[in-house]
């Protein structure tokens, strides 16, 4: 099993895995990868820190327990870990291209 740091960008296969999981959420209201990218970038660029528990409902299209069903604890850890790594990649990109002055 390969281990990743929290800053390794997702591979194409991992992006597909995350996208497929989101697509399988009940009700069809979960975000796709492109929406997730924009949503994460907006949250990261905002003036306040937003905790994952505050945005999961938006990502999954409802309460996690209602909208998405994890097959196991391992799957839940996998999907949430992929989301955190994707967040960190976007944050690294945004921070690396953002001027040092705070505009807000």
C-alpha positions as CSV (number, residue, x, y, z in Angstrom):
1,X,0.0,0.0,0.0
2,X,1.4,3.4,-1.0
3,X,1.1,6.1,1.6
4,X,0.6,9.8,0.7
5,X,1.3,13.0,2.6
6,X,-1.6,15.3,2.8
7,X,-0.1,17.5,0.1
8,X,0.3,15.0,-2.7
9,X,-2.0,16.0,-5.6
10,X,-4.6,13.4,-6.5
11,X,-3.8,11.1,-9.4
12,X,-6.2,10.8,-12.3
13,X,-7.4,7.5,-11.0
14,X,-8.0,9.1,-7.5
15,X,-9.9,12.0,-9.1
16,X,-12.0,9.5,-11.0
17,X,-12.6,7.5,-7.8
18,X,-13.8,10.6,-5.9
19,X,-15.9,11.8,-8.8
20,X,-17.5,8.3,-9.2
21,X,-18.3,8.3,-5.4
22,X,-19.9,11.8,-5.6
23,X,-21.9,10.8,-8.7
24,X,-23.3,7.8,-6.8
25,X,-24.7,10.0,-3.9
26,X,-28.5,9.9,-3.5
27,X,-30.6,12.5,-5.1
28,X,-28.1,13.6,-7.7
29,X,-27.3,16.8,-5.8
30,X,-23.7,16.1,-4.9
31,X,-21.0,18.2,-6.6
32,X,-18.9,16.9,-9.4
33,X,-15.1,17.4,-9.4
34,X,-15.3,20.7,-11.3
35,X,-17.8,22.1,-8.9
36,X,-15.7,20.8,-6.0
37,X,-12.7,22.6,-7.4
38,X,-14.5,26.0,-7.5
39,X,-16.2,25.5,-4.2
40,X,-12.9,24.6,-2.4
41,X,-11.1,27.5,-4.1
42,X,-13.8,29.9,-3.0
43,X,-13.7,28.7,0.6
44,X,-9.9,28.8,0.7
45,X,-9.9,32.4,-0.7
46,X,-12.5,33.6,1.8
47,X,-11.6,35.6,4.9
48,X,-12.7,32.9,7.4
49,X,-11.5,29.3,7.9
50,X,-14.3,26.8,7.1
51,X,-14.2,23.4,8.7
52,X,-15.0,20.3,6.7
53,X,-18.0,19.6,8.9
54,X,-19.4,22.9,7.7
55,X,-19.2,22.2,4.0
56,X,-19.7,18.4,3.7
57,X,-23.5,19.0,3.4
58,X,-22.9,21.2,0.3
59,X,-20.4,18.8,-1.3
60,X,-22.6,15.7,-0.8
61,X,-25.9,17.3,-1.6
62,X,-27.3,16.8,1.8
63,X,-26.4,15.3,5.2
64,X,-23.8,12.6,4.6
65,X,-25.9,10.0,6.4
66,X,-28.8,10.7,4.0
67,X,-27.0,11.5,0.7
68,X,-24.1,9.1,0.6
69,X,-23.5,5.7,1.9
70,X,-20.0,4.5,2.6
71,X,-19.5,0.7,2.2
72,X,-17.2,0.6,5.1
73,X,-15.1,2.7,7.5
74,X,-12.1,2.2,5.1
75,X,-14.2,3.6,2.3
76,X,-15.2,6.6,4.4
77,X,-11.6,7.2,5.3
78,X,-10.5,6.9,1.7
79,X,-13.1,9.3,0.3
80,X,-12.6,11.9,3.1
81,X,-8.9,11.6,2.7
82,X,-9.1,12.2,-1.0
83,X,-11.2,15.3,-0.4
84,X,-8.6,16.6,2.2
85,X,-5.7,16.0,-0.2
86,X,-7.6,17.8,-3.0
87,X,-8.4,20.7,-0.7
88,X,-4.7,20.9,0.3
89,X,-3.6,20.9,-3.4
90,X,-6.0,23.7,-4.2
91,X,-4.9,25.6,-1.1
92,X,-1.2,25.2,-2.1
93,X,-2.0,26.5,-5.6
94,X,-4.0,29.5,-4.3
95,X,-1.5,30.4,-1.6
96,X,1.4,30.1,-4.1
97,X,-0.3,32.6,-6.5
98,X,-1.8,35.0,-4.1
99,X,-0.2,38.3,-3.4
100,X,1.0,38.7,0.2
101,X,-1.2,41.7,1.0
102,X,-4.6,40.8,2.5
103,X,-7.4,42.4,0.5
104,X,-10.3,41.7,2.9
